[in-house]
Amino acid sequence: MEITTGWYLVLGALLFIIGGTGLLIRRNPLVMLMCVELMLNGVNLSFVAFSRTLGDVGGQTVVFFVLVVAAAEVVVGLGLVVAILRRQPGATADDLSLLKG
Amino acid sequence: MVDTLIFIVAAVICVTGALGVVLARNPVHSALMLVMTLFGIAVQFVAQEAHFLAAVQVIVYAGAIVVLFLFVIMLLGVDRAQNLEMSFLPIQKWAALLFAAGSLTIVVALIIMVGEPVTGAEAMGGALGGTEDARLLARSLFSDYVYAFELTSLLLVIAVIGAVVLVRKPKVADAVTAGDGGDG
């Protein structure tokens, strides 16, 4: 059995969907951020697979930018989590409904 | 044959880690499972001749982002096991599982249906091959994508300033409202 691009795409899709499902069912904001990282990694894998198949380095460049954006996202997200949990210890995503009308 | 074996082992590691992130009760275990997934992805990158990205993946993700997660978990003291009764709305869990099954079916069906997804178009940013991926990546980054590269520096500065502003304790507001907590 030879490993084609499709296998990498299926693995990337699997990681993306596991991450998305985790984002929907978990309530701990830290675990939700980790699930976002899982989704980003699934997409990165697809980009690298296409980059290799097409022989184009552009896909790897996009993965590089995704890494930078993920780092920025984690910094801001964890800042928000620290600010929220300092006010309201043990808060989950369901507790943050103050803006609900 | 070796390629197939490497792919299968790394894929199993990735998926096990991903399921661990979602299903672990303790956030520390989730973070460690995330490291497992990231190493599996790095192995897949090496298998596809993206050596530089594999190194960056390990350094940035496992070395910086996961450490940041663990640092915040320990700082906030939320490293106790949590009740895995996850959903607030009773329908939420089933809706999420339905979403997962449906989207997985659609995506896999599309990939199988399209079959060979390559169009045969010529590469624009320089052909890949061998062990020169770092040089090609740098050339692409500093020529075609140079404006995007400069914008990411702006993004990082904004993120750092935003994090400092978010986490700073508002001393003045505390004094005025007599320990009401300010606006965090």
Interface residues (C-beta under 8 A of the other chain):
Chain A: M1 E2 I3 T4 T5 G6 W7 Y8 L9 V10 L11 A13 L14 L15 I17 I18 G19 G20 T21 G22 L24 I25 R26 R27 N28 L30 V31 L33 M34 C35 E37 L38 N41 N44 L45 V48 A49 F50 S51 R52 T53 L54 G55 D56 V57 G58 Q60 T61 V63 F64 F65 L67 V68 V69 A70 A71 A72 E73 V74 V75 V76 L78 G79 L80 V81 V82 A83 I84 L85 R86 R87 P89 G90 D94
Chain B: D3 T4 F7 A11 C14 V15 A18 L19 V21 V22 P27 S30 A31 L34 T37 L38 I41 Q44 F45 Q48 E49 A50 F52 L53 V56 Q57 V60 Y61 A64 I65 L68 F69 V72 I73 L75 L76 V78 Q82 M86 S87 F88 Q92 K93 A95 A96 L97 F99 A100 S103 L104 V107 V108 I111 I112 G115 E116 P117 V118 T119 A121 A123 M124 G125 G126 A127 L128 G129 D133 L136 L137 R139 S140 L141 D144 Y145 A148 T152 L155 L156 I158 A159 V160 G162 A163 L166 V167 G181 G184
